[in-house]
């Protein structure tokens, strides 16, 4: 209240101070306080309540942060790292396996296409030839769409392993019913029975 002396004067100030002191003695639960607002010492109840709420919120956030930090401290970091490494290895192996299956599938499709027009003597012969082909591991040229050196290898195999392939020479076909030539049969009749052209008679 000292700042009121200059405004009220000594006598009036003393009277006012006496009144305020008397009031405060009678109302100790809610004493009167006079402040100079120009000095910025007074804070409204609304601002005070807002500040209290803000402080309470910050306190809660700090407590939550401390709990989170403690939970990390309680973790077995080495076990977590090992688990992460194990999962990474499993993932990499899975990717490699998928790539291998994909490559094998493409390789089989191309191999089947290569032997598509080849006529084998039997299924076992086909399986054997394809097994030899796979052992050779011919490189596939993406630009030409062919196995490098595979055609030459196949032609050589056809010469060396004739029994594995069907003969490309057509068997003779009889055009008439088969009958046994007699002693009286002419050469023309014999050739006719065999499905061959008749000899041209000399003029």
C-alpha positions, 0 to 999 in steps of 0.5 A: 500500500506504500504507493498510495502515500503519494496519491492520498497523502500521509493523513488519508493514507494512514486512515485507509491503511487502518481500515484495511488492516481492521478488515483483514483482521476480521476476514483472515480467510479472505484478506484484502490486498492492494497492488499497483497494477502498473508494476505487473504484480497482479495476475487475474484468477483466469490467467492463474487457473490457465497456468495451473492447468498448463503446469498440470498438463506438463507434469502429466506429460513428464510423468508419461515420458519418464514411464516410456523411458523406463520401459526402454531401460527395462528392455533386453536390447540384445534380445531385440537386436537378435530377433530383428537379425533373425527375421531379416535372415528369414526374409532374405532366405524367403526372397532368395527362395522365391527368386530361385523358384521363378528362375526354375519355372522360366527355365523349364518353360524355355526347355519345354519350348526347345524340345517341343518339335522333337519326336522321341522314341519314348517318354523315357528317352525324352526324360533322358535327353532332357536330363542331359540337356539340363546337365549341359546348363546351356546359357539362354540368350535373351536377345535371340531367344535361344539356348547357345549351342543347344541346337548343335548339341541336339543334332550331334545327339541324334546321330550318336543316339539314334534309338532315342528319337523317332526316324524321320524317314517314312516307312513304305505304305502299301496301297493295295491289300497284301498278296503273295506273288505267284510264279506267274506274276509279272514284275509289274504285278509284284511292284504293284503289290509293294505299292511301287509304280509299275515299270514303264514298258518299252515300246 
